[in-house]
C-alpha cells in the first residue's frame, strides 16, 4: 500500500518493500524514503522496511499542513500508520528529526512498548541549549542559531500568501537567502555550499534551488518548529528497555557528540557507534561504515548470517 489515510484525511506516502521482520524507518528533515535504498534494499529478503515520506517531501509533498507543530504532527501520522499495520512490535531506525519524532512518541504515547530494537542516529533529546544542558542544537551556539531562525521566520511570516521564493520581493528574497547562508556557514566544514548560495544571491534563476524546501509555507512550518521547540525527552529515551544502538557523529556541529554519549550511556542496554570522521550526516561522510553498521544492527535483530 503506497499511501495510508491519516487522521485528518490526508494520504501519507509510505514506501514498503521486503518480507520478514518489520522495521519502521523515520527519516531526517529533507530526506525522502528512496534515499535509504543503498543501505537497506539488500536486506529485503529478511526484513520488511516501512519508510514514510514526511509531509512536504517526496510522495507526501502535497499533504496539507495541520495546525499542530511539525513534531506533534509527525507523531500523529506515525500513530495513524501504526494503527493500520498488523505488527504489535517492530524495530525502529530513527534519524535526526525522525529520532525526535520517536522520542515524542516515547514520552506521550508509550511508543517504547512497541519497539523491539531501536537505532538512534545523531540527535539530541533536548533541542534547546541552556546552562544545565549545553548539548542542544548547535550546542553553546544555540542562541546564535535561534537568531538566524528568527530572521527567516520574520520574512516568512509577512509572506504567508506566497508559495515560492520567486514570489517574494527583492528585499525579502535577499534577506531569506542571506539568513540561509548564515545557517549554512554555522554548520558547514566545506565552503562549496556557501559559494553556491552567494552565487544565487546574484542570479535569481538559481534561488529556488538553494532552499531545502521549495514551498515557503512548509519551510515556515519546519523553521518555527525548531525555533519554538521546548520539549525535553531525556527521561523518555533513558527509560527505553529495548536494546538500543546510537550512531554518533564525533564531529557533529548540530548535536554535540558529548551530549549524545551521555544519553547513550544512561540506557540499560545501549551501544554507541562513533563515526569519527562524520558530523550530522554519517550516511554521506562515511557511507561504507554506515552501511556496515546498519547491517550489524539488522543482523542483531534477526540473527541472520
Secondary structure, DSSP 8 states (H G I E B T S, - for coil): --EEE-TTS-EEEEEEE--SEEEEEE--TT--GGGGHHHHGGGTTTEEEEEE--TTSGGGTT----SS-HHHHHHHHHHHHHHHSS-S-EEEEEETHHHHHHHHHHHHH-GGGGEEEEEEES--SB-S--SS---SBTGGGHHHHHHHHHHHHHHHHTTTT--SGGGS-HHHHHHHHHHHHHHHHHH-SSSHHHHHHHHHHH-GGGGGGSSS-S-HHHHHHHHHHHHH---B-HHHHHT--SEEEEEEETT-SSB-HHHHHHHHHHSSSEEEEEETT-SS-HHHHSHHHHHHHHHHHHHHHH---
